[in-house]
């Protein structure tokens, strides 16, 4: 079928379908006749055209056109264009919906309308200011579009889809403007950053001195501000689309001499900050929503903007990406490139450091973030926005409350304080009689809790520096003082009522149900703690702490009750004794725990410990999870009473292939992680660790400080496709800029293979099965 529609600046029709923006509503264009076939237009869109039509659209957009402003047959092109501008852009003639006092009521009406067939009502609500992407209050059907989809309203779905960016060209809905809520406060440029995460004194002083009321508009990507709404020309203008690199939102009010102000900071590429503020939080939210549509930033975030970044798999190319900080989650995605959004959980960072890098002739500050096996580097456009992001990320990655979710976490989602205490106690307390029953020193416990709260990542529990009883009390105190009980106070009556089941199997089934209903972080923390207590009671013949005694100690911690009742103790005893069933631990994992316990008990028996004895694979896990190679060497030497000077460099070596290959572990490498990787070897039992002196190699450098070395070498990449008699080939190898570059020969200019050194491990030795041509 043929349908005449206008696609931007239509002089005669009021029903517009912009070809670029694809939304049904106000636009300005010339008349264009389009063939609406299925290869261009969907059936739903064609039906929507017919349903709305010019007549119905005009009943809304042209409901109040004054007789003197209406077009006549001889109207000029300029008169027609003026009418279209007043009609759609200024929304001067639209029908005003009665009975709606604010945006919240409009959004509620929109959610009710989209589940009915009345598309015209939805159109009227959207173009009266309702938010197409508003929250519905339903976690499953969280947007109006999803509500319409659930109701099977295909035309409503099509209209909402085509209008998802409505409001991008026009910031101020007349309904809100009519109530006078769009008077915005605008300030001059700041030369120094005022972070919204710590605004109080500095920001308040600045606002008191420079606060001035301005009328602001956002149109065509420009934020303009005027002396008043009657001023013909702007006194200032900012190209938001091109100039703004970050936007920081202060969600709490700042009290000034003129009253409360809710501010937004716009960080510009010119190393300046523009602060704008609203008198109400509702007005601030409306402006944030409009600004985010123009900049493509995400709405309702604390800090959003553009940064340069690179990841572990490509450390040699900076890319520009969009970043959004929401709580403790840092979302980011490529800038103009196609790519899925990725998320860094800042609470689970293993490392967060700042360093200075040289890029050409410039020195830039770079923030390094390590989460699990993933590394991300970021830097800003200038010093101001980098300082903003560094401050915000550091704050979001820290401990900011007493709830479990407020803590710094391990990659398994367990609070670091819990994980560190468990590792230390398992290593040094598994064989200690009465572990968890000996009281610690209250002042040392309080200090340790304070250190974990300040920055848990920096706290390293060491045998020579910390006492076992202080660490056990720290763990118990943390669990007792958490914002909610680990087993949650809400579920308390359910845990206790499970004891009505006399059959243990039936009780365990109920416990499993309760565990599944726990918050994710509670469940992961409970898993770690019960595994630890299960292993403690497995060695009760040494430590005299069976499950009954452990339950007596931990019942008040897990339930956060003042006293220890027999019912609570019985529940916790059941949880400890049935840990394997409750968390579906398989037989291999059970055997692993038994081997680890056996290893730890032998390790703590100095008579059975020798430095020369290899540490066998698969015999270390939670107790050594945080032990690094330097700590292992120091501990072993201490047990053997081996004295050494500062010039002696003892370290832990990883030995594989029955002793043919070895490498010294870096002092920061975790022993457990290296040992667990042996499972991927052809013969895991042939690997072991050994502690010995190491001759430290001195690094050579050229005048620029970059390490470069080149030579002709024999090379084998393990490929079975090589046609030569042996698998080693002559290559010219260059080590430069943290890369290993392979050329066919010294005259070649084309790199055949490039290897990032950070992605490999280097072993020294002679691997006989490769059949090297020489030793």
Beta strands, then each sheet from edge to edge (+ up, - down):
strand 1: 2-6
strand 2: 31-35
strand 3: 184-190
strand 4: 212-219
strand 5: 222-226
strand 6: 236-239
strand 7: 244-249
strand 8: 254-256
strand 9: 259-268
strand 10: 273-278
strand 11: 303-311
strand 12: 314-326
strand 13: 329-334
strand 14: 342-345
strand 15: 351-359
strand 16: 362-371
strand 17: 374-379
strand 18: 615-616
strand 19: 650-656
strand 20: 661-664
strand 21: 688-693
strand 22: 708-715
strand 23: 729-736
strand 24: 739-743
strand 25: 753-756
strand 26: 764-765
sheet 1: 1+ 2-
sheet 2: 6+ 5- 4+ 3- 10+ 9- 7+ 11- 12+ 13- 14+
sheet 3: 6+ 5- 4+ 3- 10+ 9- 8+
sheet 4: 6+ 5- 4+ 3- 10+ 9- 7+ 11- 17+ 16- 15+
sheet 5: 18+ 21- 19+ 20- 26+
sheet 6: 22+ 23- 24+ 25-
end
